[in-house]
Amino acid sequence: MSAPLEGLRILDFSTLLPGPFATMMLGDLGADVIHVESPNRMDLVRLMPPYANGQATAHSYLNRNKRSVTLDLKQPESLAHIHRLLVDYDIVVEQFRPGVMARLGLDYDALKAINPRLIYCSITGYGQTGPLKDRAGHDINYLALSGVAGHSGRKESGPPPLGIQVADVAGGSLHAVIGILAAVIERQRSGQGQHIDISMTDCVATLSSMAAAASLAGGEAQRPEAGVLNGATFYDYYQTSDGRWLSIGSLEPQFTLGLANALRLPRVAQLGASMLPEDRQAVRVEIAQVIAEESLAHWQTVFAALDVCVEPVLSLEEAMQSKLSQERGWVIEVPLLPEQEQGNPDKNHSLSQNQSQAQLAHPIRFSRSQPVYRYIGRSLGADNGLLEQVSRHDSSVGASG
């Protein structure tokens, strides 16, 4: 079985999380990705602890399946290398602030003159235009300005610092993948590439979906603990006697009835899922009191036999070791080195030979195709020999021409 994106070739100039996660997803699906890095200013992900097999675990994951070449983009010879690569690598991903690539002579207009089929994806916090285009930001800022944080969390404590980077990944990375693949399909019809402007704030704003629809078309103000899904009802997390947590999402009538019967709360059964606003907080208190009387293990046993949308809150470690994770293949072992380098210690002395590293698997399942896991993130400049090969090929073509 082949990977579904075999044949796509990508130059990745991005660092940190949004761009690298996007190109990792594409690489898992078979795209040939070259990560172009600075020899002088290392991607900070390479320095983030913890470390395993001589490298930062985040780097090893985010840059798997990618080759690493180092180029000082301020040098003319580096531009010449990029121009040669663009003959075959006709998708570019970059994550600099607007104007940086133009100053380097590597913006879309400059590069499409070399290859009109070029698809060029720019990922920034606030987009290529607008009043904030030159402003620095992080995930928490994009969530704040998009309105997402404004209707999340508790009235008293405010919006929560999340355990994942929603704006970076769901906003930036995944929308970049969508944009790139849409542009590839359009290019098949038109023969032309195009520039894709991904603003992480624009994209994460769309994730408000139902809340935004209620606000824009329905005139309903969105606030913490004001809606069915953000704390106004018993759809919530509840602490158990041993300090753990249980998630309860029993909204539909049959689930509410099943929950009420399991907790022996006849008033909840009587009120049902369509209870009036004045009853909602009282019901939450009743449920919280019952849940707090027993341990998480007790409630897991109770609800394992019931289909009422109640599940334990697992730690990441518990989730990775769960039966669901094992059956769905969430975790895979990725080789430390490309197959042709295994057994050759001179190729990468920081990595042990013939070993692998546990990583999250690609989540999409295909009936005929399958993701590929060639190797973990490479050491800085491990594939610089590729540049020499391209230069020699270019010279030989020129000589024969």
TORLUMBA-239886 format. One line per 3 residues: number of its first residue (from 1); their letters; for each residue x, y, z of C-alpha. Coordinates in pm, whole numbers, plus 32768, in hexadecimal, padded with zeros to 4 digits. Each point is the difference from the previous one (the first is absolute). Example, Ala and Ser with C-alpha at 12.3 -4.5 7.8 and 13.67 -1.06 7.14 Angstrom:
BEGIN
1> AS> 84CE/7E3E/830C; 8089/8158/7FBE
***
This chain:
BEGIN
1> MSA> 8000/8000/8000; 807B/815B/7FA9; 7FE3/813D/80CD
4> PLE> 7EF2/80E8/7F74; 80DE/8135/7FCE; 8128/7F5E/7F56
7> GLR> 807E/80ED/7EF4; 7FCC/8143/80C3; 8149/80B0/804A
10> ILD> 8016/810C/810A; 8105/80FB/8075; 7FB9/804F/816C
13> FST> 809B/8142/8086; 7F2F/8000/813F; 8067/7FCD/816B
16> LLP> 7F60/7FBE/8152; 7EA3/7F5E/7FEA; 7EFD/8076/7EFD
19> GPF> 80C2/7FD2/7EBA; 80C5/7ECB/806D; 7EC1/7F51/8077
22> ATM> 7F5D/8045/7EAF; 8126/7F7D/7F37; 801E/7ED2/80E7
25> MLG> 7E97/7FA9/7FB2; 8049/801E/7E8D; 8142/7F3A/8025
28> DLG> 7F4D/7EE8/80B9; 7F1A/7FE7/7ED2; 8125/7FD4/7F13
31> ADV> 806D/8160/7F9F; 8176/8035/7FD5; 8059/8117/80F5
34> IHV> 814B/80B8/801C; 8020/80D2/813A; 80D8/812D/7FAE
37> ESP> 80A2/8080/813F; 80F4/8112/805B; 815F/7F8B/805D
40> NRM> 8019/8128/80F0; 7EA6/8022/80A3; 7F8A/7EA8/806B
43> DLV> 7E8E/7FAA/800A; 7FAF/8029/8173; 7F40/7EB8/7FFB
46> RLM> 8152/7F54/7FE4; 8059/808D/8157; 7EBE/7FB4/80BC
49> PPY> 801E/7EF3/810D; 7FCB/7EE3/8037; 80F8/7F46/7F26
52> ANG> 800F/7E9C/7F82; 80FD/7F5A/7F1C; 80D4/813B/8007
55> QAT> 7EEF/80EB/7F81; 7ED7/80C8/8080; 7ED0/7F1F/7FF7
58> AHS> 7F2B/8117/7F69; 80F6/802B/7EE1; 8014/7E89/7FC4
61> YLN> 7E85/7FF3/7FE0; 7FB1/8142/7F41; 8111/7FC4/7F00
64> RNK> 7FDC/7E8E/7FBE; 8012/7F94/7E93; 80AD/814A/7FA7
67> RSV> 815F/8035/7F81; 80C7/8119/809D; 80DB/80F0/7F38
70> TLD> 80A4/813B/8083; 800F/8140/7F34; 8051/8164/8061
73> LKQ> 7EEB/80A8/7F3D; 80BB/814D/8002; 810E/7F6F/7F20
76> PES> 7FDD/8006/7E82; 8071/7E97/7FDC; 7EE4/7F95/80E4
79> LAH> 7F02/80A8/7F1D; 809B/7F48/7EDA; 7FCB/7EB5/80B8
82> IHR> 7E93/805A/8044; 7FC8/8060/7E94; 8086/7EB0/7F8E
85> LLV> 7F29/7F42/80F9; 7EC8/80B9/7F8C; 800A/7F44/7EB7
88> DYD> 7F81/7ECD/80BB; 7F98/807D/8158; 7EDD/80D8/7F98
91> IVV> 7F52/802B/8151; 8093/80F5/80FC; 7F99/8029/816C
94> EQF> 8083/8129/80C6; 7FAE/809A/8150; 80BD/814A/800A
97> RPG> 7F5B/814E/8045; 7F7D/80AB/7EC4; 8118/809E/7F36
100> VMA> 811F/7F27/807E; 8003/7F11/7ED8; 7FE3/8129/7F10
103> RLG> 8139/809B/8096; 80B3/7EB6/7FC4; 7F85/7FED/7E98
106> LDY> 7F33/7ECC/8053; 7E9D/808A/7FFE; 7EEC/7F6D/7F29
109> DAL> 8020/80FC/7EE5; 8176/7FC6/7FE2; 7FE8/7E86/8006
112> KAI> 7ED1/7FD6/7F1E; 80CE/80A7/7EEF; 80E1/7ECE/8014
115> NPR> 7EE4/7F04/8018; 7E9D/807A/7FAE; 7F74/7EBD/8094
118> LIY> 8083/8063/8157; 7F0F/7FDC/8125; 807A/80E5/8114
121> CSI> 7F66/7FEA/815C; 8046/8113/80FF; 7F9A/7FBD/8169
124> TGY> 7FF6/812C/80EA; 7F4A/806E/8137; 7F2F/810F/7F61
127> GQT> 8021/7FD6/7E87; 80B6/80B4/7EE8; 7F20/8134/8017
130> GPL> 7F50/80C7/810C; 8064/80D3/812C; 80A7/7EE4/80C3
133> KDR> 80C1/7F5C/7EE5; 8154/8065/8090; 7FA9/7FB8/816A
136> AGH> 8096/7EDD/80C3; 7F18/7F02/80A0; 7FD4/7EA7/808F
139> DIN> 7EE7/7F03/8018; 7F6A/80A2/8136; 7FF1/8153/7F4F
142> YLA> 7F50/7F73/7ECC; 7EFE/7F53/80DE; 7FCB/8149/80B6
145> LSG> 7FD1/80DD/7ECE; 7F28/7F02/7F45; 7EF9/8000/8112
148> VAG> 8033/7E90/8051; 8094/8043/8157; 7EEB/80FB/8047
151> HSG> 7EF1/7EF7/8017; 80D6/7EED/809C; 8043/7FAB/816B
154> RKE> 7F50/8075/813C; 7F5E/814A/805A; 80D2/801A/813B
157> SGP> 8152/7F81/7F87; 7FF5/8067/7E92; 8083/7F4A/7ECC
160> PPL> 80D9/7ECC/803E; 8167/7FD2/7F85; 7FD0/7ECD/7F26
163> GIQ> 80DD/7ECD/7FF4; 8023/8015/7E85; 8040/8115/7F04
166> VAD> 7EAB/8021/7F5C; 8046/8137/7F30; 8156/7F85/7F90
169> VAG> 7F92/7EA6/7F95; 7E86/8002/7FBF; 8019/8166/7F83
172> GSL> 814F/800D/7F51; 807B/7EA1/7FAF; 7EC0/7F53/7F99
175> HAV> 7F79/8125/7F37; 8151/8015/7F50; 7FE0/7E91/7F9F
178> IGI> 7EA1/8041/7F7C; 8071/8130/7F3C; 812D/7F51/7F68
181> LAA> 7F3B/7ECF/7F91; 7EE9/80DB/7F73; 8104/80C5/7F3A
184> VIE> 809A/7EBC/7F7E; 7EAC/7F90/7F7D; 7FBF/8155/7F62
187> RQR> 8159/7FF8/7F5E; 7FA3/7EBE/7F51; 7EF4/80C7/7F47
190> SGQ> 80AD/814E/7FCC; 8170/7F9D/7FEF; 804A/8129/80E4
193> GQH> 8069/801C/8169; 7F91/8108/80FB; 804C/80A5/814C
196> IDI> 7F47/7F83/8135; 7FDD/80F7/8121; 7FC1/7F44/8147
199> SMT> 7FB7/80D9/812F; 7FF2/7F2E/813B; 7F10/80FD/8098
202> DCV> 7F1A/7FFA/7ED0; 7FFA/7E87/8001; 7FCD/7FC7/8174
205> ATL> 7EE2/80FC/7FF9; 7F43/7F13/7F1A; 8015/7EF0/8109
208> SSM> 7EFF/80C0/80CD; 7F09/7F7E/7EF7; 7EBB/7FCB/80C1
211> AAA> 8049/8113/80FB; 8049/80F7/7EE9; 7EC4/7F98/7F46
214> ASL> 7F34/8043/8139; 80A6/8151/802F; 8004/807D/7E99
217> AGG> 7EAE/7F85/7F85; 7F4A/7FC9/8146; 8074/812F/80C2
220> EAQ> 805C/7F2F/8131; 812E/8080/80C0; 8100/7EED/8044
223> RPE> 8094/7FFA/815F; 809F/7EFA/80E4; 7F04/7F11/809B
226> AGV> 7EEA/8090/7F28; 7FCB/7EEF/7EFE; 7FA0/7E93/7FFE
229> LNG> 8163/7F92/7FAF; 80CF/80F4/80CF; 7F81/7FD9/8160
232> ATF> 7E97/807A/8011; 7F7C/7E9D/8029; 8078/7EC2/80A8
235> YDY> 80D6/7FB9/7EC9; 8143/8023/80C6; 811E/7F62/80C3
238> YQT> 7FC8/7F7D/8161; 8100/7FAD/810B; 7FFE/7EAA/80A3
241> SDG> 8054/7FA8/8169; 8169/7FB2/7FA7; 803F/814B/7F51
244> RWL> 7FD0/7F7D/7E9F; 7F00/807C/7F03; 7EDB/7F76/7F3C
247> SIG> 7F75/8097/7EBF; 7E86/8004/7FDD; 7F65/8050/7EAE
250> SLE> 7EAA/7F60/802B; 7F39/8109/7F45; 7F05/7F3A/7F33
253> PQF> 7EC5/7F8F/80BB; 8057/7E8E/8000; 815C/804A/8084
256> TLG> 7F81/80EF/810B; 7F0C/7EF6/8078; 8113/7EFA/8009
259> LAN> 80E4/80EA/80C3; 7EEE/8054/80F9; 7FB3/7E91/803C
262> ALR> 8172/7FA8/802C; 802F/8118/80FF; 7EAC/7FC1/80A6
265> LPR> 7F91/8165/7FC6; 7E89/7FF4/7FB7; 7FE6/817C/7FE8
268> VAQ> 80F6/8002/7EDE; 7F34/7EF1/7F56; 7EC3/80C9/8037
271> LGA> 8091/8146/7F7C; 80A6/7F5A/7ED3; 80F7/8095/7F0B
274> SML> 7F21/812B/7FB1; 8000/8081/8167; 7FCB/8174/8033
277> PED> 812C/80E6/8039; 7FA2/8035/816E; 8019/7E86/803C
280> RQA> 814E/7FCA/7F54; 80E9/8073/8113; 7F41/7F3B/8108
283> VRV> 801E/7EC7/7F2C; 8176/8038/7FD5; 8026/8018/8178
286> EIA> 7F3C/7EBE/8036; 80D0/7F43/7F02; 8145/808B/808E
289> QVI> 7FA0/7F90/8161; 7FB8/7E9B/7F90; 813A/7FE3/7F2A
292> AEE> 80D7/8082/811F; 7F91/7EDE/80DE; 80BB/7EF2/7F3C
295> SLA> 814F/7FCB/7F55; 8043/8015/7E8E; 802F/7E86/7FF1
298> HWQ> 7EA6/7FD1/8094; 7F5D/80E1/7EFE; 80C4/7F5F/7EE6
301> TVF> 7F6C/7EB2/8067; 7EA1/8092/8014; 8006/80AF/7EB0
304> AAL> 80C5/7EFB/7F3F; 7EBD/7F3B/7FDD; 7F30/8132/7FA1
307> DVC> 7FF4/80C1/7EB9; 7FB4/815B/808A; 812A/80D9/7F94
310> VEP> 80C1/7FF0/8149; 8177/7FBF/7FF5; 812E/8028/80E8
313> VLS> 80F4/811E/7FD4; 8146/7F4B/7FB7; 815F/8082/801E
316> LEE> 80BF/8005/7EB8; 80C8/7ED4/8075; 7EC4/7F3E/8054
319> AMQ> 7F66/805D/7EB1; 8131/7F87/7F3D; 7FF5/7EB1/80B6
322> SKL> 7E88/7FD3/7FED; 7F4D/7EEA/7F49; 7F73/8100/7F0E
325> SQE> 815E/807E/7FB0; 807E/7E9F/7FC8; 7EDD/7F97/7F25
328> RGW> 800A/813E/7F2E; 817B/800E/7FEA; 803F/8157/8096
331> VIE> 816F/7FB3/8044; 80FC/7F7C/7F04; 8173/7FB8/8003
334> VPL> 80C5/80DA/7F0D; 8162/7FA2/7F92; 8111/80E9/8079
337> LPE> 80AF/7FFF/7EAF; 7FA5/7FCC/7E92; 8016/7E96/7F98
340> QEQ> 8138/803B/7F2D; 80B8/8098/812A; 7FA8/7EFC/8105
343> GNP> 8135/7F4C/8077; 80E3/8121/7F96; 806A/80B7/8140
346> DKN> 80C0/8108/7F3C; 7EBD/8089/7F6E; 7F72/807B/8148
349> HSL> 80CD/7FC0/8137; 7EF8/8094/80EA; 7F02/7EF1/7FB1
352> SQN> 8018/7E94/8060; 8003/7F06/7EE6; 7EDB/7F2A/7F96
355> QSQ> 7F13/808D/8102; 7EB6/80BA/7FF7; 7F45/8109/80C2
358> AQL> 7E96/7FFA/8073; 7F33/811A/7F66; 7E98/805B/7FBA
361> AHP> 7F83/7F60/7EC1; 7F5B/80B4/7EDE; 7E8D/7FFB/805B
364> IRF> 7F5E/7FD8/7EA9; 7FA9/7E9D/7F91; 7FE1/7FA3/7E8F
367> SRS> 7F6F/7EC5/7F67; 8112/7FDE/7EF9; 8115/80F6/8056
370> QPV> 80CC/801A/813B; 80DF/80FF/80AE; 8178/7FD3/7FFE
373> YRY> 80F3/801E/8122; 815E/8008/7F6D; 80C9/809D/811D
376> IGR> 7FEE/80FC/811B; 8072/816B/7FDB; 815F/8019/7F74
379> SLG> 8133/80A5/8096; 8042/8160/7F82; 807E/7FF8/7E99
382> ADN> 8003/7E84/7FF0; 7F97/800B/7E91; 80D9/811A/7F7D
385> GLL> 808A/7F0B/7F03; 7EB6/8025/7F49; 805E/8165/7FA4
388> EQV> 8140/7F85/7F5D; 7F40/7EF9/7F3F; 7F0B/8103/7F7C
391> SRH> 811F/80E8/7F9F; 80B7/7EEB/7F47; 7EC1/7F9A/7F4C
394> DSS> 7FBD/8169/7FA0; 8162/8025/7F7C; 7FEE/7EC0/7F37
397> VGA> 7EB3/8065/7F65; 8090/8153/7FA5; 8133/7F62/7F66
400> SG> 7F35/7F06/7F36; 7F14/8117/7F90
***
